Amino acid sequence: MRRNAVLFVGISVLSGFGSTAMALVAGIWILDLTGSPARAGLAGLCVYAPTLAGPWLGGLLDRISRRPLLIGTDLALAAALLSLTAVRSAGQAWLIYAVSLAYGLSYVLLDAGESALLPAALPPDRLGEVNGWRTSAQEGMKLVAPLAGAGLYAWRGGVAVAVLSACMPVAAAALYALLRLRPVPAQPVAVERGLRAGLRVLRRTRTLRVTVALAGVSIGMSGFTTAPLYAVIVDDMALPSTFLGVLLSAQGAGSIVAGPAAGRLIAARGEIAAGVAGTVLFAAGTLCRCLPWWPAMVAGAVLAGIGLPWTLIAAVTAVQSRTPGHLLGRVSATAATAMFGPVAVANPLGSVAVHAGGRPAMVTAAAVCLGSAAVVLVRPRRGPHPPDAAHRDAVRPSLRR
């Protein structure tokens, strides 16, 4: 199983580099073409909007072979990225939005597909550790990808970044093909019934409910602050837009620490504690990025780089370890919708809020995160609510199949 763990980490490195470089350049590219921070921030809406269809896409994962779907998704994404070679002017900016939408669809399928595939590739007691290393590798690419992407963009333009990013999913598809998986008996479930079952798992298991909610709030607020962060950098601090690459690299440095530490924190204190800690750290990082001093902004990016992955790792590990194997695709995609779907609303709201100034919007996002963490801390489990433990016992046999 060590071989599979290495392959999954390699996939995370490739996808992390390509997606981070392109996500940064997409915003900068639109900003340079249109001159509008609000329109640049809306590129994130296209990335996260497909998560709203997560439960239905997850049903697809539970009905067909997961590995071929992952490979096909990566190859289709590479083809979409190559279409950006046609972008030359502001009138063709819609292509950047279209490719961002393709990225969003691929995120839903790849994230849910990997979550459903991992229990067939690794023992249950390794899931938290490997999820930590995967997240550390993927997010750690923010040390390299933003600077590489911004530098390549400044040197050769957005087309060169798009071509480089297209190579990453092709290589990831090759690694998916090398995985050794244990056979899992097919258990077909009707789509409507499966959707209801997925929602029931998330709703009735407290650990899932709390960790997914915390991740949804933190990730949603990260989308809300996209346009305000552009405004703080360009308007308030009078820095070049490419300074966002420095902040993303600093965030990647925090994420390198976050991944391995998350596995140990989950093992010692549980998924809920990791989710709360991550939400608080992300809020602190958001407040630091409001300060009118660029080193403080860099420090805030590091804190956000630790906090945001902790919330995600806690939720993903809880889903993988507490969900019946035949529902993993559905539950993973439904959880992804709950975690990433709020960005589809928060991102345009942030683009509107930026007109009142970048810093007020950033402070608002931090307050929402701190309030959510406080609610979890002051509202402990009410009464004897044993489904977490009982559900673990019911799920483990399906994970061993």
C-alpha positions as CSV (number, residue, x, y, z in Angstrom):
1,M,0.0,0.0,0.0
2,R,3.0,2.3,0.3
3,R,3.3,2.3,-3.5
4,N,-0.3,3.6,-3.7
5,A,0.3,6.3,-1.1
6,V,3.3,7.5,-3.1
7,L,1.3,7.6,-6.3
8,F,-1.6,9.5,-4.7
9,V,0.9,12.1,-3.4
10,G,2.4,12.3,-6.8
11,I,-1.0,13.0,-8.3
12,S,-1.5,15.7,-5.7
13,V,1.8,17.3,-6.6
14,L,0.9,17.4,-10.3
15,S,-2.7,18.6,-9.9
16,G,-1.6,21.1,-7.2
17,F,1.0,22.7,-9.5
18,G,-1.2,22.9,-12.6
19,S,-4.4,24.2,-10.8
20,T,-2.6,26.7,-8.6
21,A,-0.6,28.2,-11.5
22,M,-3.7,28.4,-13.7
23,A,-6.0,29.7,-11.0
24,L,-3.6,32.6,-10.3
25,V,-3.0,33.4,-13.9
26,A,-6.7,33.2,-14.8
27,G,-7.4,36.1,-12.5
28,I,-4.4,38.1,-13.5
29,W,-5.1,37.5,-17.2
30,I,-8.7,38.7,-16.9
31,L,-7.5,41.7,-14.8
32,D,-5.0,42.7,-17.5
33,L,-7.5,42.2,-20.3
34,T,-10.5,44.0,-18.7
35,G,-8.9,46.2,-16.0
36,S,-11.6,45.1,-13.5
37,P,-10.8,43.5,-10.2
38,A,-14.4,42.4,-9.8
39,R,-14.4,40.6,-13.1
40,A,-11.1,39.0,-12.2
41,G,-12.6,37.7,-8.9
42,L,-15.6,36.2,-10.8
43,A,-13.3,33.6,-12.4
44,G,-13.5,31.9,-9.0
45,L,-17.3,31.6,-9.4
46,C,-16.9,29.5,-12.5
47,V,-14.5,27.2,-10.6
48,Y,-16.9,26.6,-7.7
49,A,-20.3,26.7,-9.3
50,P,-20.1,23.1,-10.5
51,T,-19.9,21.9,-6.9
52,L,-23.7,22.6,-6.7
53,A,-24.2,19.6,-8.9
54,G,-21.9,17.5,-6.7
55,P,-24.5,14.9,-5.4
56,W,-25.6,14.1,-9.0
57,L,-22.0,13.9,-10.3
58,G,-21.2,11.7,-7.2
59,G,-24.0,9.4,-8.2
60,L,-22.3,8.9,-11.5
61,L,-19.1,7.9,-9.6
62,D,-21.1,5.2,-7.8
63,R,-22.6,3.7,-10.9
64,I,-19.5,3.3,-13.2
65,S,-15.9,2.4,-12.8
66,R,-14.1,5.2,-10.9
67,R,-10.6,4.9,-12.2
68,P,-11.5,5.2,-15.9
69,L,-13.7,8.2,-15.1
70,L,-10.8,9.9,-13.3
71,I,-8.4,9.3,-16.2
72,G,-11.0,10.6,-18.7
73,T,-11.6,13.7,-16.7
74,D,-7.9,14.6,-16.5
75,L,-7.5,14.1,-20.3
76,A,-10.6,16.3,-21.0
77,L,-9.3,19.0,-18.7
78,A,-6.0,19.0,-20.6
79,A,-7.9,19.5,-23.9
80,A,-9.9,22.4,-22.4
81,L,-6.7,24.1,-21.2
82,L,-5.2,24.0,-24.7
83,S,-8.2,26.0,-26.0
84,L,-6.8,29.0,-24.2
85,T,-4.1,29.3,-26.9
86,A,-6.9,31.2,-28.8
87,V,-7.1,34.1,-26.2
88,R,-5.7,37.4,-27.6
89,S,-8.0,40.2,-26.4
90,A,-10.7,41.2,-23.9
91,G,-13.3,39.9,-26.3
92,Q,-12.0,36.4,-25.8
93,A,-11.9,36.5,-22.0
94,W,-15.0,34.3,-22.0
95,L,-12.7,31.4,-22.9
96,I,-10.9,31.9,-19.6
97,Y,-14.2,31.7,-17.7
98,A,-15.1,28.5,-19.7
99,V,-11.9,26.8,-18.8
100,S,-12.4,27.8,-15.2
101,L,-15.8,26.1,-15.4
102,A,-14.1,23.0,-16.8
103,Y,-11.7,23.1,-13.8
104,G,-14.6,23.3,-11.5
105,L,-16.3,20.2,-13.0
106,S,-13.0,18.3,-12.9
107,Y,-12.5,19.3,-9.2
108,V,-15.9,17.7,-8.3
109,L,-15.2,14.5,-10.2
110,L,-11.6,14.2,-9.2
111,D,-12.0,15.0,-5.5
112,A,-15.0,12.8,-5.1
113,G,-13.5,10.1,-7.2
114,E,-10.2,10.1,-5.2
115,S,-12.1,10.0,-2.0
116,A,-14.1,7.0,-3.2
117,L,-10.9,5.3,-4.6
118,L,-8.7,5.8,-1.5
119,P,-10.4,3.2,0.7
120,A,-9.8,0.6,-2.0
121,A,-6.2,1.5,-2.2
122,L,-5.2,2.1,1.5
123,P,-6.1,0.6,4.9
124,P,-8.6,2.7,6.9
125,D,-6.0,3.6,9.6
126,R,-3.8,5.3,7.0
127,L,-6.4,7.6,5.5
128,G,-5.8,10.6,7.8
129,E,-2.1,10.4,7.4
130,V,-2.2,10.0,3.6
131,N,-4.8,12.8,3.3
132,G,-2.5,15.0,5.2
133,W,0.4,14.3,3.0
134,R,-1.7,14.7,-0.2
135,T,-3.0,18.0,1.0
136,S,0.5,19.1,2.0
137,A,1.9,18.1,-1.4
138,Q,-1.0,19.8,-3.3
139,E,-1.1,23.0,-1.3
140,G,2.7,23.0,-0.9
141,M,2.8,23.5,-4.7
142,K,1.8,27.1,-3.8
143,L,5.4,27.6,-2.9
144,V,6.5,27.0,-6.5
145,A,3.4,27.3,-8.8
146,P,2.4,30.9,-8.1
147,L,5.9,32.2,-8.7
148,A,6.4,30.0,-11.7
149,G,3.0,30.8,-13.1
150,A,3.4,34.6,-12.5
151,G,7.0,34.6,-13.9
152,L,6.0,32.6,-17.0
153,Y,3.0,34.8,-17.5
154,A,5.1,38.0,-17.2
155,W,7.7,36.5,-19.6
156,R,5.6,34.7,-22.2
157,G,1.9,35.4,-21.4
158,G,-1.1,33.4,-20.4
159,V,-0.9,31.0,-23.3
160,A,2.4,29.6,-22.1
161,V,0.9,29.0,-18.6
162,A,-2.1,27.2,-20.1
163,V,0.1,24.9,-22.1
164,L,2.3,24.1,-19.1
165,S,-0.8,23.5,-17.0
166,A,-2.3,21.1,-19.6
167,C,0.7,18.8,-19.2
168,M,-0.1,18.2,-15.5
169,P,-3.5,16.3,-15.8
170,V,-2.0,14.2,-18.6
171,A,0.8,13.0,-16.2
172,A,-1.8,12.6,-13.4
173,A,-3.9,10.3,-15.6
174,A,-0.8,8.1,-16.1
175,L,-0.4,7.8,-12.4
176,Y,-4.0,6.8,-11.9
177,A,-3.4,3.9,-14.3
178,L,-0.6,2.6,-12.1
179,L,-2.6,2.3,-8.9
180,R,-3.2,-1.2,-7.5
181,L,-6.7,-1.5,-6.1
182,R,-8.5,-4.1,-4.0
183,P,-11.7,-5.3,-5.7
184,V,-14.8,-3.8,-4.3
185,P,-18.1,-5.7,-5.1
186,A,-20.6,-3.5,-7.0
187,Q,-23.6,-2.5,-5.1
188,P,-25.9,-0.6,-7.5
189,V,-28.2,2.0,-5.8
190,A,-30.9,4.0,-7.5
191,V,-29.9,7.6,-8.0
192,E,-32.7,9.1,-5.9
193,R,-32.2,6.6,-3.1
194,G,-28.5,7.1,-3.1
195,L,-28.8,10.9,-2.9
196,R,-31.1,10.6,0.1
197,A,-28.7,8.1,1.7
198,G,-25.8,10.4,1.2
199,L,-27.6,13.3,2.8
200,R,-28.6,11.1,5.7
201,V,-25.0,10.0,6.3
202,L,-23.9,13.7,6.5
203,R,-26.8,14.8,8.6
204,R,-27.0,12.0,11.2
205,T,-23.3,11.7,11.9
206,R,-22.2,14.6,14.1
207,T,-18.5,14.4,13.2
208,L,-19.4,14.6,9.5
209,R,-22.0,17.3,10.0
210,V,-19.7,19.6,12.0
211,T,-16.5,19.1,10.1
212,V,-18.2,19.6,6.7
213,A,-19.9,22.7,7.9
214,L,-16.7,24.2,9.2
215,A,-14.9,23.5,6.0
216,G,-17.8,25.0,4.0
217,V,-17.7,28.2,6.0
218,S,-13.9,28.6,5.8
219,I,-13.7,27.7,2.1
220,G,-16.7,29.9,1.4
221,M,-15.1,32.9,3.1
222,S,-11.9,32.2,1.1
223,G,-14.0,32.7,-2.0
224,F,-15.7,35.8,-0.6
225,T,-12.3,37.4,-0.1
226,T,-10.9,36.8,-3.6
227,A,-11.9,40.2,-5.1
228,P,-11.3,42.1,-1.8
229,L,-7.8,40.7,-1.7
230,Y,-7.1,41.9,-5.2
231,A,-8.4,45.4,-4.1
232,V,-6.2,45.4,-1.0
233,I,-3.1,44.5,-3.0
234,V,-3.7,46.8,-6.0
235,D,-5.7,49.7,-4.7
236,D,-4.9,50.0,-1.0
237,M,-1.2,48.8,-1.0
238,A,-0.4,50.0,-4.5
239,L,1.4,46.8,-5.2
240,P,1.5,45.0,-8.6
241,S,-1.2,42.3,-9.2
242,T,1.6,39.7,-9.4
243,F,2.2,40.2,-5.6
244,L,-0.7,37.7,-5.3
245,G,1.8,35.1,-6.4
246,V,4.0,36.0,-3.3
247,L,1.0,35.6,-1.0
248,L,0.0,32.2,-2.6
249,S,3.6,31.0,-2.2
250,A,3.5,32.0,1.5
251,Q,0.2,30.2,1.8
252,G,1.9,27.1,0.3
253,A,4.6,27.3,2.9
254,G,1.9,27.1,5.6
255,S,0.3,24.2,3.8
256,I,3.5,22.2,3.8
257,V,3.4,22.3,7.6
258,A,-0.4,21.8,7.7
259,G,-0.6,18.4,6.0
260,P,1.5,16.2,8.2
261,A,0.4,18.1,11.3
262,A,-3.2,17.5,10.5
263,G,-2.8,13.7,10.5
264,R,-1.3,13.9,13.9
265,L,-3.9,16.3,15.2
266,I,-6.7,14.1,14.0
267,A,-5.2,11.0,15.5
268,A,-4.7,12.8,18.9
269,R,-7.8,15.0,19.2
270,G,-10.2,14.0,16.5
271,E,-11.6,15.5,13.3
272,I,-13.8,18.1,15.0
273,A,-10.9,19.6,16.9
274,A,-8.8,19.8,13.8
275,G,-11.7,21.5,12.0
276,V,-12.2,24.1,14.7
277,A,-8.5,24.9,14.9
278,G,-8.2,25.3,11.2
279,T,-11.2,27.7,11.0
280,V,-9.7,29.9,13.7
281,L,-6.3,30.0,12.1
282,F,-7.8,30.9,8.7
283,A,-9.7,33.8,10.4
284,A,-6.5,35.0,12.0
285,G,-4.7,34.8,8.6
286,T,-7.5,36.8,7.0
287,L,-7.2,39.6,9.6
288,C,-3.5,39.7,9.1
289,R,-3.9,40.2,5.4
290,C,-5.9,43.4,6.2
291,L,-3.0,45.1,7.8
292,P,-1.3,47.9,5.8
293,W,2.1,46.2,5.9
294,W,3.2,43.7,3.3
295,P,5.1,41.4,5.7
296,A,2.0,41.1,7.8
297,M,0.1,40.1,4.7
298,V,2.7,37.4,4.0
299,A,2.4,36.1,7.6
300,G,-1.4,36.1,7.3
301,A,-1.1,34.0,4.1
302,V,1.0,31.5,6.0
303,L,-1.6,31.2,8.7
304,A,-4.4,30.8,6.2
305,G,-2.2,28.1,4.5
306,I,-2.3,26.1,7.7
307,G,-5.9,26.7,8.7
308,L,-7.7,26.1,5.4
309,P,-6.2,22.7,4.7
310,W,-6.9,21.6,8.3
311,T,-10.6,22.2,7.8
312,L,-10.6,20.3,4.5
313,I,-8.5,17.4,5.7
314,A,-10.7,17.0,8.8
315,A,-13.9,16.8,6.7
316,V,-12.5,14.5,4.0
317,T,-11.0,12.1,6.5
318,A,-14.3,12.0,8.4
319,V,-16.2,11.2,5.2
320,Q,-13.8,8.5,4.1
321,S,-13.7,6.7,7.4
322,R,-17.4,6.9,8.3
323,T,-19.2,6.3,5.0
324,P,-20.3,2.9,3.6
325,G,-18.1,1.9,0.6
326,H,-20.9,1.7,-1.9
327,L,-22.0,5.3,-1.1
328,L,-18.6,6.9,-1.0
329,G,-18.8,8.6,-4.4
330,R,-22.2,10.1,-3.5
331,V,-21.4,11.1,0.0
332,S,-18.0,12.5,-1.0
333,A,-19.6,14.6,-3.8
334,T,-22.4,15.7,-1.5
335,A,-19.8,16.8,1.1
336,A,-17.9,18.6,-1.6
337,T,-21.0,20.5,-2.5
338,A,-21.5,21.5,1.1
339,M,-17.8,22.5,1.4
340,F,-17.2,24.2,-1.9
341,G,-20.8,25.2,-3.0
342,P,-20.9,28.2,-0.8
343,V,-18.2,29.8,-2.9
344,A,-20.7,30.0,-5.8
345,V,-22.6,32.5,-3.7
346,A,-19.8,34.0,-1.6
347,N,-17.6,34.8,-4.6
348,P,-20.0,37.2,-6.4
349,L,-21.0,38.7,-3.0
350,G,-17.3,39.5,-2.4
351,S,-17.1,41.0,-5.9
352,V,-20.0,43.3,-4.9
353,A,-18.6,44.0,-1.4
354,V,-15.3,45.1,-2.8
355,H,-16.9,48.3,-3.9
356,A,-17.1,49.3,-0.3
357,G,-13.4,48.6,0.2
358,G,-11.3,45.5,0.4
359,R,-10.5,45.5,4.1
360,P,-14.1,45.7,5.5
361,A,-15.0,42.6,3.4
362,M,-11.9,40.8,4.8
363,V,-12.9,41.6,8.4
364,T,-16.4,40.4,7.8
365,A,-15.1,37.0,6.5
366,A,-12.9,36.6,9.6
367,A,-15.8,37.3,11.9
368,V,-18.0,34.7,10.2
369,C,-15.3,32.1,10.6
370,L,-14.7,32.9,14.3
371,G,-18.4,32.9,14.9
372,S,-18.8,29.4,13.4
373,A,-15.9,28.0,15.4
374,A,-17.5,29.5,18.6
375,V,-20.8,27.9,17.9
376,V,-19.2,24.5,17.7
377,L,-17.3,25.1,21.0
378,V,-20.2,26.4,23.0
379,R,-22.7,23.8,21.7
380,P,-21.3,20.4,22.6
381,R,-23.0,17.1,21.6
382,R,-26.5,17.1,23.1
383,G,-27.5,14.0,24.9
384,P,-26.5,10.4,24.1
385,H,-25.9,10.6,20.4
386,P,-23.9,7.5,19.5
387,P,-24.2,7.3,15.7
388,D,-20.5,8.3,15.3
389,A,-19.2,5.2,17.1
390,A,-21.9,2.9,15.8
391,H,-21.5,4.2,12.3
392,R,-17.8,3.6,12.4
393,D,-18.4,0.0,13.3
394,A,-20.9,-0.4,10.5
395,V,-18.7,1.3,7.9
396,R,-15.4,-0.5,8.6
397,P,-16.5,-3.8,7.0
398,S,-17.4,-2.0,3.8
399,L,-14.0,-0.3,3.8
400,R,-12.3,-3.6,4.0
401,R,-13.9,-5.0,1.0
